[in-house]
Amino acid sequence: MKKSLIQSLFIGILILLGTALEAQIIPQCRNGQGYSYNPITGQQIPTGERCANAVTSAVPFLRIVPDARGGAMGDVGIATSADPNGMHYNQSKLAFADKKVALSATYTPWMRNLGLQDVYLAYLAGYVQLDEFQTIGMGLRYFSLGDIEFTDENGGSLGQGRPNEFEVTGAYARKLSKKLSAAIGAKFIYSNLATGQVVEGNEIKPGVAGAADLSMTYRTPVKITKNGGEITFGAAISNLGSKITYTNSVNRDYIPTNLGLGFAWKFNLDDYNTLTFTSDFNKLLVPTPRPDIDEDGDQIPDYKQYSSIRGVFKSFGDAPGGFSEELKEITTGLGAEYWYDDQFAVRAGYFFEHYSKGNRKYFSLGLGVKYNVFGINFSYLVPTTNQRNPLDNTLRFSLLFDFSAFEGDN
């Protein structure tokens, strides 16, 4: 009995200490500056950081990593070997694909840790090589937000709806040399969130936008080990297009235009084993929120009124914290991929985002298996912060089909 009491007290002390320590690192905000707050002493300690100021946009589903392979490696894919999901990361690398025709289908449960069963992301992508220089690709992304009951400001029911969004993309990739390729893509974006509802006298309509993707890939062999290897650099600007609105308002929202840079180094360990280390760096080319600046006095912050193209250029130098804050807007993904005999893969990765810009941090793990015309990839996300992630402890999978494999049977 005495031992049990001592154990209970000891556990209780640990819980209290853990709670206190955790509370001390929770960022607080006062007069635009960050503080850490100790609830036990009431002390506020300046962190030297500005308050959280995440860059936001409409239709954020366009930036959700759609496939299990990239999801298993810290959400990277700009410079990895080509597969159909390059339609999301970097369309130019499709020109280096070693298969003539391939298709990928991915299903991603969304917020299953909250008990939601009807919210998901589905992604279908494929490509066809026209000849040794040219490749065309197609992609379809569909995001279902499940059944939602709409209510007024008093909680009264306004009926039910099933919000959904989708994107259709086509791309053309071409080799410019044996080591260099480029691609251009075009997409149509449709977002139906609350059609038919009325907010402040404005009827909600589906949002529609168009955008383009531009990308380049450079791949070269290297002779570091006896069996050689390969280095790949990739760059992609995605979702460069019009702004979007859900009403007749002239005040439109930015879509998530993004600049991504990727690097991958592949080692051929021997005839059966390969190991690849890869990293991606992404920055939204969307103006940093500055709600305090309204020089024309129209009650709309100036940062919301730039054109799409001007917003892209502004995004490189508009953070209130200067260059150091601009660097914090860059997310980093690090990944590794091991293949045995090009049939079995093990993957791992880590994703990092500064706490003032969203605070997404997580490890990821995954497996892949290929057999003849069929392949399957799995990924699993493990969060490293207290902030909830829609994919916390969720298993997602992708199916891959290599139709050109049938040619070998003829």
C-alpha positions, -999 to +999 in steps of 0.1 A: +000+000+000+028+024+010+048+015-022+017+021-043+011+055-027+048+066-033+045+055-069+013+075-074+029+106-059+060+102-080+039+099-112+019+129-102+050+150-097+063+140-131+030+150-147+030+183-130+066+190-140+059+179-176+029+202-177+049+231-164+078+226-188+054+222-217+036+254-208+068+273-207+075+267-244+040+277-256+045+309-275+025+339-264+020+372-283+020+408-270+024+440-291+037+420-320+065+403-301+067+367-289+069+356-253+070+323-234+047+322-204+052+303-172+018+298-156+033+289-122+053+321-117+033+343-141+065+354-157+066+364-194+100+360-211+107+376-244+118+351-270+133+376-294+108+363-321+079+381-337+044+367-332+032+338-353+023+351-388+016+321-411+012+327-448-023+316-459-042+311-491-074+298-505-077+262-519-048+248-497-057+213-508-035+220-539-004+217-516-013+185-499+012+159-508-010+133-526+011+102-527+024+077-502+059+075-515+066+112-510+046+112-478+069+085-464+100+107-470+091+139-453+068+151-482+096+153-507+095+145-544+109+173-565+142+155-573+133+118-567+131+093-596+102+098-619+068+083-614+033+095-623+031+116-590+057+139-605+026+157-618+023+172-583+060+178-574+079+184-607+064+176-640+097+180-659+112+148-643+086+128-662+108+132-693+134+110-675+109+082-667+121+047-674+086+034-683+066+043-713+032+044-697+023+045-660-006+053-637-009+060-600-039+061-577-037+073-541-063+074-513-055+096-482-079+095-452-082+130-437-086+137-399-093+101-391-078+107-356-109+129-350-133+102-359-142+116-393-149+089-419-160+109-450-132+134-454-105+123-478-081+132-507-081+111-538-054+115-565-050+100-599-020+107-621-004+092-652+019+098-681+027+086-716+060+089-734+055+101-769+091+094-779+125+095-763+123+132-758+086+140-751+062+130-724+026+141-716+010+138-682-024+142-666-035+146-630-068+146-611-071+156-575-104+154-555-109+166-519-141+157-501-149+176-469-177+152-459-212+161-449-216+194-431-246+211-415-247+248-421-260+271-393-267+308-389-251+330-362-277+318-337-270+282-343-302+276-364-299+250-391-296+262-427-295+227-442-267+203-451-241+203-478-212+182-490-183+206-498-157+194-523-128+206-544-110+193-574-081+201-597-075+188-633-039+192-646-022+185-679+015+188-686+041+185-714+076+176-705+106+175-729+143+166-727+164+196-737+196+174-735+206+141-720+208+157-686+183+185-687+145+186-691+117+212-687+080+211-685+049+233-685+015+224-671-019+240-670-047+233-645-083+241-638-093+245-601-129+242-587-138+248-551-174+243-539-174+250-501-208+265-493-227+270-525-262+285-520-255+299-485-257+337-479-232+354-457-236+392-449-259+395-479-235+378-503-245+345-519-218+319-518-208+305-552-182+279-563-147+293-567-130+288-600-094+295-610-068+287-636-031+282-631+002+271-647+031+250-635+067+255-647+096+232-638+131+220-647+152+190-638+189+184-642+202+148-637+238+136-641+257+104-632+285+106-606+313+082-599+317+083-562+317+046-555+327+016-576+291+012-588+285+049-594+254+069-587+233+099-597+227+135-586+194+152-595+184+189-590+149+200-595+130+233-595+093+239-598+069+269-596+034+255-592-001+271-591+009+303-608-024+318-618-055+338-611-069+347-577-102+331-565-134+343-549-166+326-537-189+357-541-192+386-565-167+406-544-138+421-563-117+413-532-102+379-543-080+354-525-046+341-535-042+305-545-011+287-531+016+296-557+047+278-546+084+277-553+101+244-547+138+233-550+149+197-546+181+177-545+186+140-546+218+118-544+214+082-554+241+056-545+243+023-563+257+001-535+259-030-557+238-047-584+209-052-561+209-023-535+205+014-540+202+042-514+189+077-521+191+108-499+168+137-509+156+170-497+130+196-507+127+233-498+094+250-505+082+286-501+047+299-508+048+328-532+020+345-514+022+379-496+028+377-458-003+389-439+001+426-429-034+435-416-021+467-401-012+483-434-041+500-453-026+530-471-057+537-492-081+535-463-106+512-479-108+489-449-090+461-469-054+454-460-031+463-489-015+429-491-048+414-502-052+437-531-020+429-551-024+411-584-013+375-586+020+383-603+027+413-581+019+392-550+046+366-562+073+393-563+061+409-531+063+376-513+102+376-514+106+407-492+074+417-474+077+399-441+076+424-412+106+406-396+128+412-427+150+386-443+152+364-413+114+360-413+114+353-450+137+323-443+113+311-417+086+308-444+107+280-461+096+245-452+121+217-453+116+180-461+144+154-457+140+118-469+158+086-476+148+057-497+164+022-499+156-002-527+164-039-529+165-053-565+141-026-575+113-046-559+112-037-522+117-003-507+120+012-472+116+049-467+119+075-439+118+112-436+113+144-416+093+176-423+100+209-406+081+242-405+090+271-382+065+275-353+057+310-363+047+299-398+025+268-390+046+247-367+042+214-387+069+190-376+067+152-381+086+120-389+073+098-416+079+061-425+069+039-454+073+008-475+070+000-512+067-032-532+069-037-569+059-068-588+057-069-626+030-044-636+018-036-601+033-016-572+020-004-539+034+022-514+024+028-478+032+057-455+026+066-419+030+100-402+043+104-366+039+140-352+066+155-330+046+185-316+014+189-297-002+205-327-027+182-344-020+171-380-048+159-402-027+128-410-017+120-374-011+082-370-029+076-404-019+049-429-022+060-465-014+041-497-008+045-534-012+020-562+011+021-592+006+004-626+033+000-653+014-008-684+045-009-705+055-041-687+029-059-710+051-052-739+077-076-726+052-104-727+046-100-765 
